[in-house]
């Protein structure tokens, strides 16, 4: 059976990682696009919508996490042999993040984002809890060198993230959610920008 021209060209000009990352980039790109369109809609309707500051903080965090996810998945570029299970796992990880974008920025905007945020908090933080667990598996799959490069800050980051997510699921107190949103975002920003300045595959 003749090989389709598209597959033939990909074998010649693309690595396995580059080929697989096409679908990954589409999912991540859709999530980021959805977030940015949502922010644009918020800006265009400041008087008709009741914007909630904690929701805005989480919107920024999700955007940051989406772009860092794409950055860290480059560590798989050195992998010589791919399995369908690994491919499927990484795609599901990206889908989790896409779902987080949809929960954070619904297609039909509520009139009051404060009420919406607390009504969806269990879904929102359950997804955050899930992707933290998935991220641990993702990290282990990247090998011992990648794990050592992450340093002691990584397990602390995961443990703190899981604890804060569980607290947020059960609490409706604004002070608690405000502290969690700010702490979560600042810790991730600090860890990412202080620890890593080069692509993981090149470190």
Buried (B, 14 or more C-beta within 10 A) or exposed (E): EEEEEEEEEBEEEEBBBEBBBEEBEEBBEBBBEBBBEBBEEBEEEEEEBEEBEBBBBBBBBBBBBBEBBBBBBBBBBBBEEBEEEBBEBBBEBBEBBBBBBBBBBEEEBBEEBBEBBBEBBEBBBBBBBBBBEBBBEBBEBBBEEBEEBBEEEBEEBBEBBBEBBBBBBEBEEBEBBEBBBBEBBEBBBEBBEEEBEEEBBEE
